[in-house]
Amino acid sequence: MTSVLAYLKEPELSAFAVERLATLFPDTTVHKADNLADAEAVIGDVELLVTIGPALGADAGALFRAARKLRWVQTIGTGTDNIFGHPDLPAHVAVTNVRGVHGAQMSEAAIAAMLSLARDLPRVIASQRDRRWDRFAPRLLAGGTVGIVGTGAIAAALAPRCKALGMTVVGVSANPRAMPDFDRVEPRADLLRLAGELDWLVLLTPYSADTHRLVGADLLSAMKPTACLVNLARGGVVDEDALLDALDAGRIAGAALDVFAHEPLDSGSRFWDHPRVIVTPHLGGLHAGYADEVLALIIDNMRRFREGGPGALANRVN
């Protein structure tokens, strides 16, 4: 008998239909929870935890400490924040992600964000709402330089799309290497030096102690006043107070933010109403068929786990 807990928030908790594992593997029990109390009621017997870092949040330590039989954590995203390297997660527990399934949607989200800022779609939509004929000169992506922080599978999918739009593409990585469709890849340590040449700064890097508030006051001050920030990584990569200060002062032109340090974004946050900001509710990695795509990977890994244990799992990060 294998016991599984899906610890997720809505809409993911319903959309991912993890209960199908019990149908495909008859000796499997599947529990679902969206709060710590319900999860703690079953976690002691769970071998597989299906979750994602933002859903775990501050609950991660309590769950890991209580998970006496845990052998495997499967995240429904690429990032493993709050999971891999967590001090309360035993070293023998395997951690897997779904690397390789986000390229198309995240690339389109990045392009949509840049186009929305370049064409000032919030202004256009407001004019339509007010029935106001407001003509102005939008910006072009063509001829601009985009810096992509993080050069994994998603960045590899985004780079050729940016090149097709006539952009110069600069990768920024902790481990720089030559990559197709990048004009060059620079060390992350040089990001402050590079900031002044970028028209667009797109964040795709994993969140870790090394990337916590990577984009802070110094970096924002080094950017062009016409440059824009696009964050599709994690909210903690950006110092949000410093970003608001930079936007207020006109030190950068705008920001498209899909992720925040605390989610859902508080209704009192200034980001909601800021004239230079586009807010989206952590949609970057999703698309209409995403849940089925990820569930297929989980089902495949479940077969691997049952046949060969944690050592047979695909997409292991440890």
Contacts in CASP RR format, 6 or more apart in sequence:
PFRMAT RR
TARGET T0000
AUTHOR 0000-0000-0000
METHOD contacts of the structure
MODEL  1
MTSVLAYLKEPELSAFAVERLATLFPDTTVHKADNLADAEAVIGDVELLV
TIGPALGADAGALFRAARKLRWVQTIGTGTDNIFGHPDLPAHVAVTNVRG
VHGAQMSEAAIAAMLSLARDLPRVIASQRDRRWDRFAPRLLAGGTVGIVG
TGAIAAALAPRCKALGMTVVGVSANPRAMPDFDRVEPRADLLRLAGELDW
LVLLTPYSADTHRLVGADLLSAMKPTACLVNLARGGVVDEDALLDALDAG
RIAGAALDVFAHEPLDSGSRFWDHPRVIVTPHLGGLHAGYADEVLALIID
NMRRFREGGPGALANRVN
1 27 0 8 1.000
1 28 0 8 1.000
1 29 0 8 1.000
2 25 0 8 1.000
2 27 0 8 1.000
2 28 0 8 1.000
2 29 0 8 1.000
2 47 0 8 1.000
2 48 0 8 1.000
2 305 0 8 1.000
2 306 0 8 1.000
3 28 0 8 1.000
3 29 0 8 1.000
3 31 0 8 1.000
3 42 0 8 1.000
3 45 0 8 1.000
3 46 0 8 1.000
3 47 0 8 1.000
3 48 0 8 1.000
3 69 0 8 1.000
4 18 0 8 1.000
4 21 0 8 1.000
4 22 0 8 1.000
4 28 0 8 1.000
4 29 0 8 1.000
4 30 0 8 1.000
4 31 0 8 1.000
4 46 0 8 1.000
4 47 0 8 1.000
4 48 0 8 1.000
4 49 0 8 1.000
4 50 0 8 1.000
5 30 0 8 1.000
5 31 0 8 1.000
5 32 0 8 1.000
5 33 0 8 1.000
5 39 0 8 1.000
5 42 0 8 1.000
5 43 0 8 1.000
5 46 0 8 1.000
5 48 0 8 1.000
5 49 0 8 1.000
5 50 0 8 1.000
6 13 0 8 1.000
6 16 0 8 1.000
6 18 0 8 1.000
6 19 0 8 1.000
6 30 0 8 1.000
6 31 0 8 1.000
6 32 0 8 1.000
6 33 0 8 1.000
6 50 0 8 1.000
6 51 0 8 1.000
7 33 0 8 1.000
7 34 0 8 1.000
7 39 0 8 1.000
7 49 0 8 1.000
7 50 0 8 1.000
7 51 0 8 1.000
7 55 0 8 1.000
7 56 0 8 1.000
7 59 0 8 1.000
7 63 0 8 1.000
8 16 0 8 1.000
8 32 0 8 1.000
8 34 0 8 1.000
8 50 0 8 1.000
8 51 0 8 1.000
8 52 0 8 1.000
8 55 0 8 1.000
8 76 0 8 1.000
9 34 0 8 1.000
9 54 0 8 1.000
9 55 0 8 1.000
10 34 0 8 1.000
12 52 0 8 1.000
12 55 0 8 1.000
12 76 0 8 1.000
12 291 0 8 1.000
13 32 0 8 1.000
13 34 0 8 1.000
15 291 0 8 1.000
16 50 0 8 1.000
16 76 0 8 1.000
16 291 0 8 1.000
16 294 0 8 1.000
16 295 0 8 1.000
17 291 0 8 1.000
17 295 0 8 1.000
18 30 0 8 1.000
18 32 0 8 1.000
18 50 0 8 1.000
18 295 0 8 1.000
18 298 0 8 1.000
19 30 0 8 1.000
19 32 0 8 1.000
20 295 0 8 1.000
20 299 0 8 1.000
21 28 0 8 1.000
21 30 0 8 1.000
21 298 0 8 1.000
21 299 0 8 1.000
21 302 0 8 1.000
22 28 0 8 1.000
22 29 0 8 1.000
22 30 0 8 1.000
24 299 0 8 1.000
24 302 0 8 1.000
25 302 0 8 1.000
25 306 0 8 1.000
28 302 0 8 1.000
31 42 0 8 1.000
31 46 0 8 1.000
33 39 0 8 1.000
33 41 0 8 1.000
33 42 0 8 1.000
34 55 0 8 1.000
36 59 0 8 1.000
36 62 0 8 1.000
36 63 0 8 1.000
39 59 0 8 1.000
39 63 0 8 1.000
40 62 0 8 1.000
40 63 0 8 1.000
40 66 0 8 1.000
43 49 0 8 1.000
43 63 0 8 1.000
43 66 0 8 1.000
43 67 0 8 1.000
43 70 0 8 1.000
44 66 0 8 1.000
44 67 0 8 1.000
44 68 0 8 1.000
44 69 0 8 1.000
44 70 0 8 1.000
45 68 0 8 1.000
45 69 0 8 1.000
46 67 0 8 1.000
46 69 0 8 1.000
46 70 0 8 1.000
47 69 0 8 1.000
47 70 0 8 1.000
47 71 0 8 1.000
47 72 0 8 1.000
48 70 0 8 1.000
48 71 0 8 1.000
48 72 0 8 1.000
48 73 0 8 1.000
48 74 0 8 1.000
48 302 0 8 1.000
48 305 0 8 1.000
49 63 0 8 1.000
49 67 0 8 1.000
49 70 0 8 1.000
49 72 0 8 1.000
49 73 0 8 1.000
49 74 0 8 1.000
50 73 0 8 1.000
50 74 0 8 1.000
50 75 0 8 1.000
50 76 0 8 1.000
50 298 0 8 1.000
51 73 0 8 1.000
51 74 0 8 1.000
51 75 0 8 1.000
51 76 0 8 1.000
51 83 0 8 1.000
52 75 0 8 1.000
52 76 0 8 1.000
52 77 0 8 1.000
52 79 0 8 1.000
53 60 0 8 1.000
53 75 0 8 1.000
53 79 0 8 1.000
53 80 0 8 1.000
53 81 0 8 1.000
53 82 0 8 1.000
53 83 0 8 1.000
54 81 0 8 1.000
54 82 0 8 1.000
54 234 0 8 1.000
54 263 0 8 1.000
54 282 0 8 1.000
56 63 0 8 1.000
56 82 0 8 1.000
56 83 0 8 1.000
57 82 0 8 1.000
60 82 0 8 1.000
60 83 0 8 1.000
60 86 0 8 1.000
60 88 0 8 1.000
60 89 0 8 1.000
61 86 0 8 1.000
61 88 0 8 1.000
61 89 0 8 1.000
64 70 0 8 1.000
64 86 0 8 1.000
64 88 0 8 1.000
64 89 0 8 1.000
64 90 0 8 1.000
65 88 0 8 1.000
70 90 0 8 1.000
70 93 0 8 1.000
71 92 0 8 1.000
71 93 0 8 1.000
71 94 0 8 1.000
71 305 0 8 1.000
71 309 0 8 1.000
71 310 0 8 1.000
72 93 0 8 1.000
72 94 0 8 1.000
72 95 0 8 1.000
72 96 0 8 1.000
72 305 0 8 1.000
72 310 0 8 1.000
72 313 0 8 1.000
73 83 0 8 1.000
73 89 0 8 1.000
73 93 0 8 1.000
73 94 0 8 1.000
73 95 0 8 1.000
73 96 0 8 1.000
74 96 0 8 1.000
74 97 0 8 1.000
74 298 0 8 1.000
74 301 0 8 1.000
75 83 0 8 1.000
75 95 0 8 1.000
75 96 0 8 1.000
75 97 0 8 1.000
75 98 0 8 1.000
76 98 0 8 1.000
76 294 0 8 1.000
76 298 0 8 1.000
77 97 0 8 1.000
77 98 0 8 1.000
77 102 0 8 1.000
77 285 0 8 1.000
77 294 0 8 1.000
78 97 0 8 1.000
78 98 0 8 1.000
78 99 0 8 1.000
78 100 0 8 1.000
78 102 0 8 1.000
78 153 0 8 1.000
78 154 0 8 1.000
78 206 0 8 1.000
79 97 0 8 1.000
79 206 0 8 1.000
79 207 0 8 1.000
79 234 0 8 1.000
80 95 0 8 1.000
80 97 0 8 1.000
80 206 0 8 1.000
80 317 0 8 1.000
81 206 0 8 1.000
81 207 0 8 1.000
81 208 0 8 1.000
81 234 0 8 1.000
83 89 0 8 1.000
83 95 0 8 1.000
84 95 0 8 1.000
84 317 0 8 1.000
84 318 0 8 1.000
85 318 0 8 1.000
89 95 0 8 1.000
93 310 0 8 1.000
94 310 0 8 1.000
94 311 0 8 1.000
94 313 0 8 1.000
94 316 0 8 1.000
94 318 0 8 1.000
95 316 0 8 1.000
95 317 0 8 1.000
95 318 0 8 1.000
96 301 0 8 1.000
96 313 0 8 1.000
96 314 0 8 1.000
96 315 0 8 1.000
96 316 0 8 1.000
96 317 0 8 1.000
97 315 0 8 1.000
97 317 0 8 1.000
98 294 0 8 1.000
98 297 0 8 1.000
98 315 0 8 1.000
99 153 0 8 1.000
99 315 0 8 1.000
100 153 0 8 1.000
100 154 0 8 1.000
101 290 0 8 1.000
101 293 0 8 1.000
101 294 0 8 1.000
101 297 0 8 1.000
102 153 0 8 1.000
102 154 0 8 1.000
102 285 0 8 1.000
103 153 0 8 1.000
103 154 0 8 1.000
103 156 0 8 1.000
103 157 0 8 1.000
103 158 0 8 1.000
104 157 0 8 1.000
104 287 0 8 1.000
105 284 0 8 1.000
105 285 0 8 1.000
105 286 0 8 1.000
105 287 0 8 1.000
105 290 0 8 1.000
106 154 0 8 1.000
106 157 0 8 1.000
106 158 0 8 1.000
106 204 0 8 1.000
106 232 0 8 1.000
106 284 0 8 1.000
106 285 0 8 1.000
107 154 0 8 1.000
107 157 0 8 1.000
107 158 0 8 1.000
107 161 0 8 1.000
109 232 0 8 1.000
109 258 0 8 1.000
109 280 0 8 1.000
109 283 0 8 1.000
109 284 0 8 1.000
109 285 0 8 1.000
110 158 0 8 1.000
110 202 0 8 1.000
110 204 0 8 1.000
110 230 0 8 1.000
110 232 0 8 1.000
111 158 0 8 1.000
111 161 0 8 1.000
111 162 0 8 1.000
111 165 0 8 1.000
113 230 0 8 1.000
113 232 0 8 1.000
113 256 0 8 1.000
113 258 0 8 1.000
113 278 0 8 1.000
113 280 0 8 1.000
114 141 0 8 1.000
114 146 0 8 1.000
114 200 0 8 1.000
114 202 0 8 1.000
114 228 0 8 1.000
114 230 0 8 1.000
114 256 0 8 1.000
115 121 0 8 1.000
115 141 0 8 1.000
116 122 0 8 1.000
116 256 0 8 1.000
116 278 0 8 1.000
117 139 0 8 1.000
117 228 0 8 1.000
117 230 0 8 1.000
117 253 0 8 1.000
117 254 0 8 1.000
117 255 0 8 1.000
117 256 0 8 1.000
117 278 0 8 1.000
118 138 0 8 1.000
118 139 0 8 1.000
118 140 0 8 1.000
118 141 0 8 1.000
118 228 0 8 1.000
119 138 0 8 1.000
119 139 0 8 1.000
120 136 0 8 1.000
120 138 0 8 1.000
121 278 0 8 1.000
122 275 0 8 1.000
122 278 0 8 1.000
123 134 0 8 1.000
123 136 0 8 1.000
124 134 0 8 1.000
126 132 0 8 1.000
127 133 0 8 1.000
127 134 0 8 1.000
141 162 0 8 1.000
141 165 0 8 1.000
141 166 0 8 1.000
141 167 0 8 1.000
141 200 0 8 1.000
142 165 0 8 1.000
142 166 0 8 1.000
142 167 0 8 1.000
143 166 0 8 1.000
143 167 0 8 1.000
143 168 0 8 1.000
144 166 0 8 1.000
144 167 0 8 1.000
144 168 0 8 1.000
144 199 0 8 1.000
144 200 0 8 1.000
145 167 0 8 1.000
145 168 0 8 1.000
145 169 0 8 1.000
145 170 0 8 1.000
145 197 0 8 1.000
145 198 0 8 1.000
145 199 0 8 1.000
145 200 0 8 1.000
146 162 0 8 1.000
146 167 0 8 1.000
146 168 0 8 1.000
146 169 0 8 1.000
146 170 0 8 1.000
146 198 0 8 1.000
146 199 0 8 1.000
146 200 0 8 1.000
146 201 0 8 1.000
146 202 0 8 1.000
147 169 0 8 1.000
147 170 0 8 1.000
147 171 0 8 1.000
147 172 0 8 1.000
147 194 0 8 1.000
147 198 0 8 1.000
147 200 0 8 1.000
147 201 0 8 1.000
147 202 0 8 1.000
148 155 0 8 1.000
148 158 0 8 1.000
148 159 0 8 1.000
148 162 0 8 1.000
148 169 0 8 1.000
148 170 0 8 1.000
148 171 0 8 1.000
148 172 0 8 1.000
148 182 0 8 1.000
148 202 0 8 1.000
148 204 0 8 1.000
149 171 0 8 1.000
149 172 0 8 1.000
149 188 0 8 1.000
149 191 0 8 1.000
149 201 0 8 1.000
149 202 0 8 1.000
149 203 0 8 1.000
149 204 0 8 1.000
149 205 0 8 1.000
149 214 0 8 1.000
149 233 0 8 1.000
150 171 0 8 1.000
150 172 0 8 1.000
150 173 0 8 1.000
150 188 0 8 1.000
150 203 0 8 1.000
150 204 0 8 1.000
150 205 0 8 1.000
150 206 0 8 1.000
151 171 0 8 1.000
151 172 0 8 1.000
151 173 0 8 1.000
151 176 0 8 1.000
151 177 0 8 1.000
151 179 0 8 1.000
151 182 0 8 1.000
151 185 0 8 1.000
152 204 0 8 1.000
154 204 0 8 1.000
155 171 0 8 1.000
155 204 0 8 1.000
156 179 0 8 1.000
156 180 0 8 1.000
156 181 0 8 1.000
158 202 0 8 1.000
158 204 0 8 1.000
159 169 0 8 1.000
159 171 0 8 1.000
159 179 0 8 1.000
159 180 0 8 1.000
159 181 0 8 1.000
159 182 0 8 1.000
160 180 0 8 1.000
160 181 0 8 1.000
162 169 0 8 1.000
162 181 0 8 1.000
163 169 0 8 1.000
163 181 0 8 1.000
167 200 0 8 1.000
168 183 0 8 1.000
169 181 0 8 1.000
169 182 0 8 1.000
169 183 0 8 1.000
170 182 0 8 1.000
170 183 0 8 1.000
170 184 0 8 1.000
170 185 0 8 1.000
170 186 0 8 1.000
170 194 0 8 1.000
170 197 0 8 1.000
170 198 0 8 1.000
171 179 0 8 1.000
171 182 0 8 1.000
171 184 0 8 1.000
171 185 0 8 1.000
171 186 0 8 1.000
172 185 0 8 1.000
172 186 0 8 1.000
172 187 0 8 1.000
172 188 0 8 1.000
172 190 0 8 1.000
172 191 0 8 1.000
172 194 0 8 1.000
173 185 0 8 1.000
173 186 0 8 1.000
173 187 0 8 1.000
173 188 0 8 1.000
174 187 0 8 1.000
174 188 0 8 1.000
174 210 0 8 1.000
176 185 0 8 1.000
176 186 0 8 1.000
176 187 0 8 1.000
177 185 0 8 1.000
178 185 0 8 1.000
179 185 0 8 1.000
186 194 0 8 1.000
188 205 0 8 1.000
188 214 0 8 1.000
191 214 0 8 1.000
191 219 0 8 1.000
192 218 0 8 1.000
192 219 0 8 1.000
192 222 0 8 1.000
195 201 0 8 1.000
195 219 0 8 1.000
195 222 0 8 1.000
195 223 0 8 1.000
195 227 0 8 1.000
196 222 0 8 1.000
196 223 0 8 1.000
196 224 0 8 1.000
196 227 0 8 1.000
198 223 0 8 1.000
198 224 0 8 1.000
198 227 0 8 1.000
199 224 0 8 1.000
199 226 0 8 1.000
199 227 0 8 1.000
199 228 0 8 1.000
200 227 0 8 1.000
200 228 0 8 1.000
200 230 0 8 1.000
201 215 0 8 1.000
201 223 0 8 1.000
201 227 0 8 1.000
201 228 0 8 1.000
201 229 0 8 1.000
201 230 0 8 1.000
202 230 0 8 1.000
202 232 0 8 1.000
203 214 0 8 1.000
203 215 0 8 1.000
203 229 0 8 1.000
203 230 0 8 1.000
203 231 0 8 1.000
203 232 0 8 1.000
203 233 0 8 1.000
203 237 0 8 1.000
203 238 0 8 1.000
204 232 0 8 1.000
204 233 0 8 1.000
205 211 0 8 1.000
205 214 0 8 1.000
205 233 0 8 1.000
205 237 0 8 1.000
206 233 0 8 1.000
206 234 0 8 1.000
207 233 0 8 1.000
207 234 0 8 1.000
207 235 0 8 1.000
207 236 0 8 1.000
207 237 0 8 1.000
211 233 0 8 1.000
211 236 0 8 1.000
211 237 0 8 1.000
212 236 0 8 1.000
212 237 0 8 1.000
213 236 0 8 1.000
213 237 0 8 1.000
213 238 0 8 1.000
213 239 0 8 1.000
213 242 0 8 1.000
214 237 0 8 1.000
214 238 0 8 1.000
215 229 0 8 1.000
215 231 0 8 1.000
215 237 0 8 1.000
215 238 0 8 1.000
215 239 0 8 1.000
215 242 0 8 1.000
215 243 0 8 1.000
216 238 0 8 1.000
216 239 0 8 1.000
216 242 0 8 1.000
216 243 0 8 1.000
217 239 0 8 1.000
217 242 0 8 1.000
217 245 0 8 1.000
217 246 0 8 1.000
220 229 0 8 1.000
220 242 0 8 1.000
220 243 0 8 1.000
220 245 0 8 1.000
220 246 0 8 1.000
220 251 0 8 1.000
220 252 0 8 1.000
221 246 0 8 1.000
221 251 0 8 1.000
223 229 0 8 1.000
223 246 0 8 1.000
223 251 0 8 1.000
223 252 0 8 1.000
224 252 0 8 1.000
225 250 0 8 1.000
225 251 0 8 1.000
225 252 0 8 1.000
225 253 0 8 1.000
226 253 0 8 1.000
227 252 0 8 1.000
227 253 0 8 1.000
228 252 0 8 1.000
228 253 0 8 1.000
228 254 0 8 1.000
228 255 0 8 1.000
228 256 0 8 1.000
229 238 0 8 1.000
229 243 0 8 1.000
229 252 0 8 1.000
229 254 0 8 1.000
229 255 0 8 1.000
229 256 0 8 1.000
229 257 0 8 1.000
230 255 0 8 1.000
230 256 0 8 1.000
231 237 0 8 1.000
231 238 0 8 1.000
231 255 0 8 1.000
231 256 0 8 1.000
231 257 0 8 1.000
231 258 0 8 1.000
231 259 0 8 1.000
232 258 0 8 1.000
232 259 0 8 1.000
232 284 0 8 1.000
232 285 0 8 1.000
233 259 0 8 1.000
234 259 0 8 1.000
235 257 0 8 1.000
235 259 0 8 1.000
235 260 0 8 1.000
235 261 0 8 1.000
236 259 0 8 1.000
236 261 0 8 1.000
238 257 0 8 1.000
238 261 0 8 1.000
240 260 0 8 1.000
240 261 0 8 1.000
240 271 0 8 1.000
243 255 0 8 1.000
244 270 0 8 1.000
244 271 0 8 1.000
244 274 0 8 1.000
245 251 0 8 1.000
246 252 0 8 1.000
247 254 0 8 1.000
247 255 0 8 1.000
247 274 0 8 1.000
247 276 0 8 1.000
247 277 0 8 1.000
250 276 0 8 1.000
252 276 0 8 1.000
253 276 0 8 1.000
254 276 0 8 1.000
254 277 0 8 1.000
255 276 0 8 1.000
255 277 0 8 1.000
255 278 0 8 1.000
256 277 0 8 1.000
256 278 0 8 1.000
256 280 0 8 1.000
257 271 0 8 1.000
257 277 0 8 1.000
257 278 0 8 1.000
257 279 0 8 1.000
257 280 0 8 1.000
258 280 0 8 1.000
258 281 0 8 1.000
258 282 0 8 1.000
258 283 0 8 1.000
258 284 0 8 1.000
259 282 0 8 1.000
260 269 0 8 1.000
260 271 0 8 1.000
260 282 0 8 1.000
263 281 0 8 1.000
263 282 0 8 1.000
264 281 0 8 1.000
265 271 0 8 1.000
265 272 0 8 1.000
265 279 0 8 1.000
265 281 0 8 1.000
271 277 0 8 1.000
271 279 0 8 1.000
272 279 0 8 1.000
297 314 0 8 1.000
297 315 0 8 1.000
300 314 0 8 1.000
301 313 0 8 1.000
301 314 0 8 1.000
301 315 0 8 1.000
304 312 0 8 1.000
304 313 0 8 1.000
304 314 0 8 1.000
305 312 0 8 1.000
305 313 0 8 1.000
END
